[in-house]
Amino acid sequence: MRWMAFMGRTGTVLLMIGLALVFVSLIPPHSPSRGSSRGSIAPQQYSITDSRVYTPQTGFRVSVESSDSVQVFFLGLRQPEYDNWRTQLADVYFDSPQMRDFYTVPLVFLMEAYPDLDDIRLIDIMDIMFDVAVLDKGLETHSEVIVWESPPSTAVSHEFFPTEVLHVTVIVANRSPDTVELETERVDSKMLAPKERLVLPARLLISAGIALTIVWLVWKRAKKRAR
Amino acid sequence: MRRSRPFLEVFACAVKEDHRFPILEVFALVFTFGVFAILDLEAYAWNGEVFAYRLVSSLWGFPLSIIFVILILKNIAYGLGSDLDKGVIQTLFSYPLTRRSILRAKLLSAVGVVLLLVVGIQVFALLLLVPDVITAHSSVVFLTYAANLCSPALLLAGLVLLLTLLLKRGGLPLVFGVVSCLAFAIISPLVTSIASATGSDLAMRIWAVIDPNLALQSYYLGTAGLPYAARTWVPSFAEVILHLVAGFLIVAVIFIVAYRYFERRLGI
């Protein structure tokens, strides 16, 4: 009956792995960084408040308070798509690569809205690049990149943890005819693993582990009695 | 009696000796927690293949790989060594099993169980966190695992096995294994530094036969143009495969010699 002992040890190991997942899920997310800024957005313009890579372990909360209604968009690009967009820009955009990386999404939207533009430099194109009409056209063409959008509001707050590795760009759009004053706060969050992904495997492993261990223990007891 | 029954009997005895309750359980708990604590997706978020390579490689860095290798070495040197030293092996020889099968059962317990647990937990964690990256670049994941397992884990396991059989005790082979494991951690970066200082890739090419992960690392990090990647030697993919095959051939030869010695020259 060696296989019973195997089964029991397999059960205890599965139980321990399940418990480790529970411990991992119990560790609360911490905030490695936060930042806030005040500014304004001209009528019919939009601005970018954040643009970088987030993973299932890293997320953020963005809170925007404004003097008039604004709309907030989280646009997410997978790494191959993001690399593809950066490659497209490399031929026509001549500022620093860091600037190009940060403004990848608006620059691609601009290129698609104005295909004749060449030798782009940020200073020359600021007004048209951040035009809400360019944003709308870009979002219409690439609706798949919208991972979250808020309804028009003067106070928006949303926490976001991507389900996969994404390059996320946070956009605030002012569709009103007046300049909007706004205060933005971004709080980063970091955790070992998303809780919702750990719960089911942990439950399954603990259940299977307990079941196998109980069978083993009962068998051991019965064997002792038989002696 | 069926042939598989005595094999299972020897295997079960070996598992019981190598992985006494609750050592394996505590190891599983700590290792699972360690994998999640070490995995930092943000730090490695680069393009697809390099991301997959760096992610898997990060799990084979200090301290997880050292714990894994030392556990394997302890099982071989201490487990098999004490069996040889105390004469338990003679009892095992009375089983209706070939010597080769007895050694296979001992190695399956010493290396196979730990390997299954370690790779299982790592792949499980990766599939939980980045299933898309792992499935899209499964060949990169496989190659990285193969390179990291080949050396130092399996190479040192083979050498320690051979030494244990030759000396018929486990103390000295275990010390040799642990020291070699630490030496491996020092030699790889040292070889890269020598190569960059001298401008010659010869040292890297030679060491990559023993440690194919160096070739894989130079290939992925070098082609991605990462600033800290070795510039001296960026091998082609065919060269990487060649080094990996050569590495596994060395490991295979060491194990074959150990098997042969156990079968024919052990003197018990």
Interface residues (C-beta under 8 A of the other chain):
Chain A: R2 W3 A5 F6 R9 T12 V13 L15 M16 I17 L19 A20 L21 F23 V24 V53 Y54 T55 P56 Q57 T58 R78 Q79 P80 D83 E164 V165 K190 L192 A193 R197 L198 P201
Chain B: L8 E9 A12 V15 K16 H19 F21 P22 L24 E25 V26 A28 L29 V30 T32 F33 F36 A37 L39 D40 L41 E42 A45 W46 N47 G48 F51 L117 I121 F124 A125 L128 L129 V130 D132 V133
